[in-house]
């Protein structure tokens, strides 16, 4: 059972008035007295009963002036100020520490020292890096990347020659190169000279004594080239010179000579253009800078042909029609002349 206060309320000791009254104490210490949440005092051994419902609605009485604050209030205020000053920066530091930890986990590992192979031929490096190496034809746009290196219906040929005979004025075959319609080299071999070489013409031909010493026999090269050209369209620049040193012939209707094509000659006022000037004019590519390369010259001739291939082949067909018509009209005209 809950204990009850001894005696009646009238018999209980009343609070003194005057100086010890609640109002006087409130005015003296500078706070307003709370009317709710009053406690009842008991004798020794009695329990103080507080109304819990009243406590939740009780407003805390803060000192209105600092001079009236008790030592407990001052201690609490100092604690709060210390917490505000030291607590907030501490959290920021913790965040900084956390961010530094998190960022440290994402830092890339230290790379090992890279090994450089300056001056090493790319073909001697690892196979995985070889596919990144471009050929000279790909670098200047004369060779189509990613295509096959087999003979096509149209091939281009160029030869390099060396000087023989008196003062090296005569020419013999030293190197022959063929490319397909995509510009890929399908044949490239040096040839052992059939006569004593007087002038290697290295500044122009790019041929050196060591190249032809390791070359193929002329008869072997002649046979292999003849098999490639058989039944195909041959492209070249002044290609009749190349056929001459190979001692080969080719049907005229299957030859596409970039030095004799009329639209190309019209670009130079009717004159026969050099391959260097023609490539720079049509392709915007400079070839034959210094020593010549038969592979690059064949690629340049093929590219000039493929850029005008549709028009060129149409001109060839029209020329054949005119030739056939002239052949058909010629006997009829001869009969008329004989009858007259």
BALOBA-1460 file (C-alpha; in Angstrom, 3 decimals):
// residues 340
<rec num="1" residu="x" x="0.000" y="0.000" z="0.000"/>
<rec num="2" residu="x" x="1.067" y="3.515" z="-0.679"/>
<rec num="3" residu="x" x="1.995" y="5.463" z="2.407"/>
<rec num="4" residu="x" x="-0.040" y="8.528" z="3.264"/>
<rec num="5" residu="x" x="1.265" y="11.634" z="4.965"/>
<rec num="6" residu="x" x="0.783" y="11.663" z="8.730"/>
<rec num="7" residu="x" x="-1.804" y="14.010" z="10.043"/>
<rec num="8" residu="x" x="-4.283" y="16.141" z="8.196"/>
<rec num="9" residu="x" x="-3.327" y="18.910" z="5.794"/>
<rec num="10" residu="x" x="-4.231" y="21.507" z="8.368"/>
<rec num="11" residu="x" x="-2.009" y="19.788" z="10.937"/>
<rec num="12" residu="x" x="0.990" y="19.752" z="8.552"/>
<rec num="13" residu="x" x="3.557" y="22.453" z="9.003"/>
<rec num="14" residu="x" x="2.848" y="25.346" z="6.674"/>
<rec num="15" residu="x" x="5.572" y="27.020" z="4.699"/>
<rec num="16" residu="x" x="6.803" y="30.195" z="6.309"/>
<rec num="17" residu="x" x="5.921" y="33.455" z="4.738"/>
<rec num="18" residu="x" x="7.999" y="36.590" z="4.455"/>
<rec num="19" residu="x" x="11.686" y="36.192" z="3.688"/>
<rec num="20" residu="x" x="11.478" y="32.426" z="3.402"/>
<rec num="21" residu="x" x="8.479" y="32.430" z="1.126"/>
<rec num="22" residu="x" x="8.797" y="31.066" z="-2.445"/>
<rec num="23" residu="x" x="7.996" y="34.403" z="-3.999"/>
<rec num="24" residu="x" x="10.726" y="36.175" z="-2.057"/>
<rec num="25" residu="x" x="13.251" y="33.492" z="-2.948"/>
<rec num="26" residu="x" x="12.288" y="33.757" z="-6.604"/>
<rec num="27" residu="x" x="12.661" y="37.508" z="-6.629"/>
<rec num="28" residu="x" x="15.947" y="37.320" z="-4.777"/>
<rec num="29" residu="x" x="17.529" y="34.763" z="-7.122"/>
<rec num="30" residu="x" x="15.956" y="36.023" z="-10.324"/>
<rec num="31" residu="x" x="13.711" y="33.159" z="-11.445"/>
<rec num="32" residu="x" x="9.997" y="32.545" z="-11.587"/>
<rec num="33" residu="x" x="8.620" y="29.887" z="-9.274"/>
<rec num="34" residu="x" x="7.068" y="26.785" z="-10.826"/>
<rec num="35" residu="x" x="3.492" y="26.153" z="-9.819"/>
<rec num="36" residu="x" x="3.340" y="22.623" z="-11.180"/>
<rec num="37" residu="x" x="5.167" y="19.525" z="-10.095"/>
<rec num="38" residu="x" x="5.163" y="20.401" z="-6.372"/>
<rec num="39" residu="x" x="6.525" y="17.781" z="-3.983"/>
<rec num="40" residu="x" x="5.246" y="16.956" z="-0.589"/>
<rec num="41" residu="x" x="7.752" y="16.665" z="2.185"/>
<rec num="42" residu="x" x="7.483" y="13.922" z="4.781"/>
<rec num="43" residu="x" x="9.142" y="13.064" z="7.955"/>
<rec num="44" residu="x" x="12.229" y="10.902" z="8.014"/>
<rec num="45" residu="x" x="11.613" y="7.548" z="6.361"/>
<rec num="46" residu="x" x="8.763" y="8.870" z="4.195"/>
<rec num="47" residu="x" x="8.780" y="8.735" z="0.389"/>
<rec num="48" residu="x" x="8.477" y="11.859" z="-1.757"/>
<rec num="49" residu="x" x="5.668" y="11.442" z="-4.258"/>
<rec num="50" residu="x" x="5.854" y="13.401" z="-7.521"/>
<rec num="51" residu="x" x="3.149" y="13.525" z="-10.086"/>
<rec num="52" residu="x" x="4.649" y="12.101" z="-13.283"/>
<rec num="53" residu="x" x="1.988" y="13.708" z="-15.423"/>
<rec num="54" residu="x" x="2.880" y="17.107" z="-14.023"/>
<rec num="55" residu="x" x="6.626" y="16.602" z="-14.507"/>
<rec num="56" residu="x" x="6.263" y="16.236" z="-18.277"/>
<rec num="57" residu="x" x="4.460" y="19.570" z="-18.440"/>
<rec num="58" residu="x" x="6.849" y="21.372" z="-16.059"/>
<rec num="59" residu="x" x="8.977" y="24.160" z="-17.569"/>
<rec num="60" residu="x" x="12.540" y="24.409" z="-16.346"/>
<rec num="61" residu="x" x="13.285" y="27.693" z="-14.624"/>
<rec num="62" residu="x" x="16.511" y="29.180" z="-16.011"/>
<rec num="63" residu="x" x="18.251" y="32.082" z="-14.289"/>
<rec num="64" residu="x" x="17.478" y="35.386" z="-15.965"/>
<rec num="65" residu="x" x="20.861" y="36.876" z="-15.121"/>
<rec num="66" residu="x" x="24.274" y="35.244" z="-14.933"/>
<rec num="67" residu="x" x="24.972" y="36.607" z="-11.455"/>
<rec num="68" residu="x" x="22.007" y="34.679" z="-10.039"/>
<rec num="69" residu="x" x="23.107" y="31.351" z="-11.548"/>
<rec num="70" residu="x" x="24.182" y="28.744" z="-9.074"/>
<rec num="71" residu="x" x="27.401" y="26.809" z="-9.287"/>
<rec num="72" residu="x" x="25.572" y="23.900" z="-10.949"/>
<rec num="73" residu="x" x="24.291" y="26.121" z="-13.761"/>
<rec num="74" residu="x" x="27.766" y="27.574" z="-14.280"/>
<rec num="75" residu="x" x="29.283" y="24.103" z="-14.429"/>
<rec num="76" residu="x" x="26.631" y="22.985" z="-16.923"/>
<rec num="77" residu="x" x="27.201" y="26.043" z="-19.087"/>
<rec num="78" residu="x" x="30.946" y="25.478" z="-19.142"/>
<rec num="79" residu="x" x="30.364" y="21.853" z="-20.086"/>
<rec num="80" residu="x" x="28.088" y="22.840" z="-22.959"/>
<rec num="81" residu="x" x="30.559" y="25.411" z="-24.253"/>
<rec num="82" residu="x" x="33.404" y="22.925" z="-24.111"/>
<rec num="83" residu="x" x="31.291" y="20.407" z="-25.971"/>
<rec num="84" residu="x" x="30.435" y="22.901" z="-28.690"/>
<rec num="85" residu="x" x="34.042" y="23.993" z="-29.148"/>
<rec num="86" residu="x" x="35.772" y="20.664" z="-28.917"/>
<rec num="87" residu="x" x="33.054" y="18.361" z="-30.210"/>
<rec num="88" residu="x" x="32.382" y="19.821" z="-33.666"/>
<rec num="89" residu="x" x="35.989" y="20.057" z="-34.832"/>
<rec num="90" residu="x" x="36.574" y="16.563" z="-33.552"/>
<rec num="91" residu="x" x="33.844" y="15.232" z="-35.820"/>
<rec num="92" residu="x" x="35.340" y="17.076" z="-38.775"/>
<rec num="93" residu="x" x="38.721" y="15.597" z="-37.996"/>
<rec num="94" residu="x" x="37.163" y="12.178" z="-37.849"/>
<rec num="95" residu="x" x="35.562" y="12.749" z="-41.211"/>
<rec num="96" residu="x" x="38.868" y="13.880" z="-42.626"/>
<rec num="97" residu="x" x="40.478" y="10.781" z="-41.235"/>
<rec num="98" residu="x" x="37.773" y="8.627" z="-42.741"/>
<rec num="99" residu="x" x="38.078" y="10.313" z="-46.095"/>
<rec num="100" residu="x" x="41.810" y="9.892" z="-46.024"/>
<rec num="101" residu="x" x="41.350" y="6.226" z="-45.248"/>
<rec num="102" residu="x" x="38.794" y="5.761" z="-47.999"/>
<rec num="103" residu="x" x="40.892" y="7.670" z="-50.495"/>
<rec num="104" residu="x" x="43.944" y="5.676" z="-49.575"/>
<rec num="105" residu="x" x="42.128" y="2.517" z="-50.564"/>
<rec num="106" residu="x" x="41.367" y="3.868" z="-54.038"/>
<rec num="107" residu="x" x="44.903" y="5.029" z="-54.795"/>
<rec num="108" residu="x" x="46.270" y="3.224" z="-57.837"/>
<rec num="109" residu="x" x="49.126" y="0.840" z="-57.149"/>
<rec num="110" residu="x" x="52.600" y="2.011" z="-57.940"/>
<rec num="111" residu="x" x="53.539" y="1.074" z="-61.476"/>
<rec num="112" residu="x" x="56.650" y="-0.876" z="-62.153"/>
<rec num="113" residu="x" x="59.402" y="0.787" z="-64.071"/>
<rec num="114" residu="x" x="58.727" y="0.515" z="-67.793"/>
<rec num="115" residu="x" x="61.393" y="-0.950" z="-70.014"/>
<rec num="116" residu="x" x="62.019" y="0.886" z="-73.274"/>
<rec num="117" residu="x" x="63.549" y="-0.691" z="-76.358"/>
<rec num="118" residu="x" x="64.866" y="2.307" z="-78.238"/>
<rec num="119" residu="x" x="66.124" y="1.560" z="-81.705"/>
<rec num="120" residu="x" x="64.749" y="-1.999" z="-81.787"/>
<rec num="121" residu="x" x="62.858" y="-3.187" z="-84.860"/>
<rec num="122" residu="x" x="59.134" y="-3.501" z="-83.945"/>
<rec num="123" residu="x" x="59.038" y="-6.922" z="-85.612"/>
<rec num="124" residu="x" x="61.470" y="-8.198" z="-82.968"/>
<rec num="125" residu="x" x="59.177" y="-7.241" z="-80.088"/>
<rec num="126" residu="x" x="56.472" y="-9.425" z="-78.538"/>
<rec num="127" residu="x" x="53.816" y="-10.702" z="-80.985"/>
<rec num="128" residu="x" x="51.000" y="-8.903" z="-79.135"/>
<rec num="129" residu="x" x="52.523" y="-5.547" z="-80.079"/>
<rec num="130" residu="x" x="53.245" y="-6.337" z="-83.714"/>
<rec num="131" residu="x" x="49.687" y="-5.579" z="-84.871"/>
<rec num="132" residu="x" x="50.146" y="-1.957" z="-83.799"/>
<rec num="133" residu="x" x="52.978" y="-1.448" z="-86.284"/>
<rec num="134" residu="x" x="51.883" y="0.308" z="-89.474"/>
<rec num="135" residu="x" x="53.493" y="-0.269" z="-92.825"/>
<rec num="136" residu="x" x="54.743" y="2.687" z="-94.830"/>
<rec num="137" residu="x" x="51.842" y="2.315" z="-97.248"/>
<rec num="138" residu="x" x="49.271" y="2.401" z="-94.425"/>
<rec num="139" residu="x" x="50.892" y="5.454" z="-92.873"/>
<rec num="140" residu="x" x="50.485" y="7.547" z="-96.031"/>
<rec num="141" residu="x" x="47.155" y="6.067" z="-97.108"/>
<rec num="142" residu="x" x="48.363" y="3.932" z="-100.050"/>
<rec num="143" residu="x" x="47.493" y="0.620" z="-98.409"/>
<rec num="144" residu="x" x="44.071" y="-0.327" z="-97.082"/>
<rec num="145" residu="x" x="44.401" y="-1.645" z="-93.530"/>
<rec num="146" residu="x" x="42.775" y="-4.923" z="-92.539"/>
<rec num="147" residu="x" x="42.513" y="-6.447" z="-96.038"/>
<rec num="148" residu="x" x="44.071" y="-9.638" z="-97.413"/>
<rec num="149" residu="x" x="47.392" y="-9.835" z="-99.220"/>
<rec num="150" residu="x" x="46.459" y="-12.101" z="-102.129"/>
<rec num="151" residu="x" x="46.484" y="-11.355" z="-105.864"/>
<rec num="152" residu="x" x="43.340" y="-9.626" z="-107.124"/>
<rec num="153" residu="x" x="41.856" y="-9.118" z="-110.579"/>
<rec num="154" residu="x" x="43.896" y="-5.911" z="-110.845"/>
<rec num="155" residu="x" x="47.569" y="-5.730" z="-109.821"/>
<rec num="156" residu="x" x="50.163" y="-2.965" z="-110.001"/>
<rec num="157" residu="x" x="53.849" y="-3.461" z="-110.718"/>
<rec num="158" residu="x" x="57.015" y="-1.403" z="-110.441"/>
<rec num="159" residu="x" x="60.641" y="-2.321" z="-110.968"/>
<rec num="160" residu="x" x="63.981" y="-0.896" z="-109.863"/>
<rec num="161" residu="x" x="66.953" y="-1.111" z="-112.191"/>
<rec num="162" residu="x" x="70.713" y="-0.796" z="-112.032"/>
<rec num="163" residu="x" x="73.148" y="0.434" z="-114.694"/>
<rec num="164" residu="x" x="75.245" y="-1.902" z="-116.802"/>
<rec num="165" residu="x" x="77.276" y="-1.599" z="-120.001"/>
<rec num="166" residu="x" x="79.218" y="1.441" z="-121.048"/>
<rec num="167" residu="x" x="79.116" y="4.047" z="-118.258"/>
<rec num="168" residu="x" x="76.101" y="2.228" z="-116.814"/>
<rec num="169" residu="x" x="73.691" y="3.665" z="-119.349"/>
<rec num="170" residu="x" x="71.900" y="0.386" z="-119.987"/>
<rec num="171" residu="x" x="69.479" y="-0.992" z="-117.425"/>
<rec num="172" residu="x" x="68.867" y="-4.460" z="-116.009"/>
<rec num="173" residu="x" x="66.333" y="-5.656" z="-113.466"/>
<rec num="174" residu="x" x="67.350" y="-5.436" z="-109.802"/>
<rec num="175" residu="x" x="64.025" y="-5.524" z="-107.939"/>
<rec num="176" residu="x" x="60.384" y="-6.167" z="-108.830"/>
<rec num="177" residu="x" x="57.342" y="-5.498" z="-106.640"/>
<rec num="178" residu="x" x="53.628" y="-6.155" z="-107.151"/>
<rec num="179" residu="x" x="50.656" y="-4.996" z="-105.061"/>
<rec num="180" residu="x" x="46.977" y="-5.925" z="-105.191"/>
<rec num="181" residu="x" x="44.051" y="-3.548" z="-105.597"/>
<rec num="182" residu="x" x="44.065" y="-2.761" z="-101.837"/>
<rec num="183" residu="x" x="47.729" y="-1.793" z="-101.956"/>
<rec num="184" residu="x" x="49.048" y="-4.868" z="-100.151"/>
<rec num="185" residu="x" x="52.390" y="-6.127" z="-101.380"/>
<rec num="186" residu="x" x="51.956" y="-9.589" z="-102.886"/>
<rec num="187" residu="x" x="55.417" y="-9.972" z="-104.415"/>
<rec num="188" residu="x" x="58.745" y="-8.257" z="-103.720"/>
<rec num="189" residu="x" x="62.099" y="-9.743" z="-104.663"/>
<rec num="190" residu="x" x="65.606" y="-8.611" z="-105.533"/>
<rec num="191" residu="x" x="67.135" y="-10.109" z="-108.654"/>
<rec num="192" residu="x" x="70.702" y="-11.154" z="-109.352"/>
<rec num="193" residu="x" x="71.945" y="-9.111" z="-112.316"/>
<rec num="194" residu="x" x="72.657" y="-10.923" z="-115.554"/>
<rec num="195" residu="x" x="75.535" y="-8.525" z="-116.309"/>
<rec num="196" residu="x" x="78.213" y="-6.758" z="-114.339"/>
<rec num="197" residu="x" x="76.772" y="-3.760" z="-112.518"/>
<rec num="198" residu="x" x="78.508" y="-0.475" z="-113.248"/>
<rec num="199" residu="x" x="76.142" y="1.885" z="-111.437"/>
<rec num="200" residu="x" x="73.798" y="0.775" z="-108.663"/>
<rec num="201" residu="x" x="71.959" y="4.117" z="-108.782"/>
<rec num="202" residu="x" x="71.365" y="3.808" z="-105.054"/>
<rec num="203" residu="x" x="70.324" y="7.444" z="-104.661"/>
<rec num="204" residu="x" x="67.359" y="6.740" z="-106.937"/>
<rec num="205" residu="x" x="66.829" y="2.972" z="-106.975"/>
<rec num="206" residu="x" x="67.610" y="2.302" z="-103.314"/>
<rec num="207" residu="x" x="69.452" y="-0.847" z="-104.403"/>
<rec num="208" residu="x" x="72.768" y="-1.775" z="-102.772"/>
<rec num="209" residu="x" x="75.313" y="-4.492" z="-103.593"/>
<rec num="210" residu="x" x="74.222" y="-6.638" z="-100.660"/>
<rec num="211" residu="x" x="70.614" y="-6.645" z="-101.869"/>
<rec num="212" residu="x" x="71.225" y="-8.201" z="-105.269"/>
<rec num="213" residu="x" x="73.887" y="-10.603" z="-104.001"/>
<rec num="214" residu="x" x="71.152" y="-12.345" z="-101.996"/>
<rec num="215" residu="x" x="68.580" y="-11.996" z="-104.776"/>
<rec num="216" residu="x" x="66.773" y="-14.625" z="-106.841"/>
<rec num="217" residu="x" x="67.797" y="-15.812" z="-110.263"/>
<rec num="218" residu="x" x="66.317" y="-13.800" z="-113.102"/>
<rec num="219" residu="x" x="64.619" y="-16.795" z="-114.739"/>
<rec num="220" residu="x" x="62.847" y="-17.695" z="-111.488"/>
<rec num="221" residu="x" x="61.560" y="-14.172" z="-110.951"/>
<rec num="222" residu="x" x="60.487" y="-13.848" z="-114.576"/>
<rec num="223" residu="x" x="58.426" y="-17.039" z="-114.372"/>
<rec num="224" residu="x" x="56.758" y="-16.114" z="-111.056"/>
<rec num="225" residu="x" x="55.833" y="-12.627" z="-112.241"/>
<rec num="226" residu="x" x="54.472" y="-13.975" z="-115.521"/>
<rec num="227" residu="x" x="52.177" y="-16.353" z="-113.624"/>
<rec num="228" residu="x" x="50.836" y="-13.523" z="-111.471"/>
<rec num="229" residu="x" x="50.172" y="-11.225" z="-114.445"/>
<rec num="230" residu="x" x="48.455" y="-13.886" z="-116.523"/>
<rec num="231" residu="x" x="44.780" y="-12.967" z="-117.083"/>
<rec num="232" residu="x" x="44.929" y="-9.873" z="-114.868"/>
<rec num="233" residu="x" x="44.769" y="-6.116" z="-115.443"/>
<rec num="234" residu="x" x="48.211" y="-4.567" z="-115.003"/>
<rec num="235" residu="x" x="48.565" y="-1.055" z="-113.555"/>
<rec num="236" residu="x" x="51.807" y="0.895" z="-113.582"/>
<rec num="237" residu="x" x="53.487" y="4.181" z="-114.389"/>
<rec num="238" residu="x" x="55.292" y="3.885" z="-117.733"/>
<rec num="239" residu="x" x="54.841" y="0.163" z="-117.210"/>
<rec num="240" residu="x" x="56.258" y="-0.677" z="-120.643"/>
<rec num="241" residu="x" x="59.751" y="-0.029" z="-119.203"/>
<rec num="242" residu="x" x="59.123" y="-2.601" z="-116.469"/>
<rec num="243" residu="x" x="57.878" y="-5.197" z="-118.950"/>
<rec num="244" residu="x" x="60.918" y="-4.548" z="-121.133"/>
<rec num="245" residu="x" x="63.501" y="-5.372" z="-118.422"/>
<rec num="246" residu="x" x="61.479" y="-8.495" z="-117.536"/>
<rec num="247" residu="x" x="61.367" y="-9.553" z="-121.197"/>
<rec num="248" residu="x" x="57.624" y="-9.999" z="-120.862"/>
<rec num="249" residu="x" x="54.633" y="-8.846" z="-122.863"/>
<rec num="250" residu="x" x="51.075" y="-8.169" z="-121.773"/>
<rec num="251" residu="x" x="47.845" y="-7.600" z="-123.746"/>
<rec num="252" residu="x" x="47.342" y="-3.925" z="-124.432"/>
<rec num="253" residu="x" x="43.663" y="-4.040" z="-123.478"/>
<rec num="254" residu="x" x="44.711" y="-5.196" z="-119.987"/>
<rec num="255" residu="x" x="47.227" y="-2.429" z="-119.315"/>
<rec num="256" residu="x" x="46.345" y="0.707" z="-117.331"/>
<rec num="257" residu="x" x="49.274" y="3.109" z="-117.630"/>
<rec num="258" residu="x" x="48.966" y="6.157" z="-115.351"/>
<rec num="259" residu="x" x="51.527" y="8.063" z="-117.434"/>
<rec num="260" residu="x" x="49.453" y="7.729" z="-120.625"/>
<rec num="261" residu="x" x="45.887" y="8.220" z="-119.332"/>
<rec num="262" residu="x" x="44.524" y="11.323" z="-121.082"/>
<rec num="263" residu="x" x="42.632" y="12.892" z="-118.127"/>
<rec num="264" residu="x" x="45.854" y="12.686" z="-116.073"/>
<rec num="265" residu="x" x="47.896" y="14.269" z="-118.839"/>
<rec num="266" residu="x" x="45.280" y="17.012" z="-119.223"/>
<rec num="267" residu="x" x="45.973" y="18.037" z="-115.616"/>
<rec num="268" residu="x" x="49.533" y="18.901" z="-116.682"/>
<rec num="269" residu="x" x="48.784" y="20.690" z="-119.924"/>
<rec num="270" residu="x" x="48.998" y="17.570" z="-122.080"/>
<rec num="271" residu="x" x="52.480" y="16.651" z="-120.858"/>
<rec num="272" residu="x" x="53.395" y="13.251" z="-119.448"/>
<rec num="273" residu="x" x="53.390" y="13.624" z="-115.640"/>
<rec num="274" residu="x" x="55.903" y="11.997" z="-113.357"/>
<rec num="275" residu="x" x="54.578" y="9.615" z="-110.702"/>
<rec num="276" residu="x" x="55.806" y="11.990" z="-108.003"/>
<rec num="277" residu="x" x="53.872" y="14.955" z="-109.437"/>
<rec num="278" residu="x" x="50.796" y="12.843" z="-110.181"/>
<rec num="279" residu="x" x="50.616" y="11.413" z="-106.652"/>
<rec num="280" residu="x" x="50.983" y="14.819" z="-105.069"/>
<rec num="281" residu="x" x="48.330" y="16.303" z="-107.380"/>
<rec num="282" residu="x" x="45.712" y="13.532" z="-107.139"/>
<rec num="283" residu="x" x="46.422" y="11.846" z="-103.802"/>
<rec num="284" residu="x" x="48.055" y="14.642" z="-101.842"/>
<rec num="285" residu="x" x="50.849" y="12.173" z="-101.041"/>
<rec num="286" residu="x" x="54.553" y="12.743" z="-101.554"/>
<rec num="287" residu="x" x="56.450" y="9.742" z="-102.888"/>
<rec num="288" residu="x" x="59.986" y="9.233" z="-104.151"/>
<rec num="289" residu="x" x="61.448" y="11.420" z="-101.430"/>
<rec num="290" residu="x" x="65.104" y="10.455" z="-101.729"/>
<rec num="291" residu="x" x="65.627" y="6.768" z="-102.535"/>
<rec num="292" residu="x" x="62.769" y="5.167" z="-104.485"/>
<rec num="293" residu="x" x="60.830" y="2.148" z="-103.293"/>
<rec num="294" residu="x" x="59.273" y="-0.095" z="-105.924"/>
<rec num="295" residu="x" x="56.575" y="-1.149" z="-103.439"/>
<rec num="296" residu="x" x="55.567" y="2.432" z="-102.712"/>
<rec num="297" residu="x" x="55.619" y="3.397" z="-106.392"/>
<rec num="298" residu="x" x="53.350" y="0.465" z="-107.244"/>
<rec num="299" residu="x" x="50.996" y="1.453" z="-104.413"/>
<rec num="300" residu="x" x="50.847" y="5.048" z="-105.645"/>
<rec num="301" residu="x" x="50.064" y="3.961" z="-109.212"/>
<rec num="302" residu="x" x="47.335" y="1.615" z="-107.966"/>
<rec num="303" residu="x" x="45.768" y="4.316" z="-105.805"/>
<rec num="304" residu="x" x="45.671" y="6.761" z="-108.735"/>
<rec num="305" residu="x" x="43.953" y="4.091" z="-110.803"/>
<rec num="306" residu="x" x="41.361" y="3.129" z="-108.161"/>
<rec num="307" residu="x" x="40.363" y="6.765" z="-107.615"/>
<rec num="308" residu="x" x="39.441" y="7.055" z="-111.332"/>
<rec num="309" residu="x" x="38.668" y="3.396" z="-111.934"/>
<rec num="310" residu="x" x="34.991" y="3.811" z="-112.834"/>
<rec num="311" residu="x" x="35.666" y="6.579" z="-115.364"/>
<rec num="312" residu="x" x="38.778" y="4.851" z="-116.680"/>
<rec num="313" residu="x" x="37.031" y="1.541" z="-117.339"/>
<rec num="314" residu="x" x="34.130" y="3.352" z="-118.990"/>
<rec num="315" residu="x" x="36.583" y="5.143" z="-121.273"/>
<rec num="316" residu="x" x="38.154" y="1.797" z="-122.139"/>
<rec num="317" residu="x" x="34.747" y="0.305" z="-123.026"/>
<rec num="318" residu="x" x="33.835" y="3.341" z="-125.122"/>
<rec num="319" residu="x" x="37.165" y="3.118" z="-126.888"/>
<rec num="320" residu="x" x="36.544" y="-0.507" z="-127.720"/>
<rec num="321" residu="x" x="33.095" y="0.312" z="-129.103"/>
<rec num="322" residu="x" x="34.560" y="2.988" z="-131.351"/>
<rec num="323" residu="x" x="37.264" y="0.602" z="-132.466"/>
<rec num="324" residu="x" x="34.707" y="-2.100" z="-133.288"/>
<rec num="325" residu="x" x="32.540" y="0.378" z="-135.177"/>
<rec num="326" residu="x" x="35.534" y="1.556" z="-137.190"/>
<rec num="327" residu="x" x="36.452" y="-2.023" z="-138.012"/>
<rec num="328" residu="x" x="32.909" y="-2.712" z="-139.153"/>
<rec num="329" residu="x" x="32.751" y="0.425" z="-141.291"/>
<rec num="330" residu="x" x="36.150" y="-0.112" z="-142.886"/>
<rec num="331" residu="x" x="35.213" y="-3.028" z="-145.242"/>
<rec num="332" residu="x" x="32.050" y="-1.245" z="-146.364"/>
<rec num="333" residu="x" x="34.042" y="1.890" z="-147.169"/>
<rec num="334" residu="x" x="36.638" y="-0.136" z="-149.098"/>
<rec num="335" residu="x" x="33.888" y="-1.678" z="-151.198"/>
<rec num="336" residu="x" x="32.531" y="1.776" z="-152.028"/>
<rec num="337" residu="x" x="35.984" y="2.995" z="-153.015"/>
<rec num="338" residu="x" x="36.578" y="-0.011" z="-155.266"/>
<rec num="339" residu="x" x="33.169" y="0.402" z="-156.915"/>
<rec num="340" residu="x" x="33.877" y="4.037" z="-157.654"/>
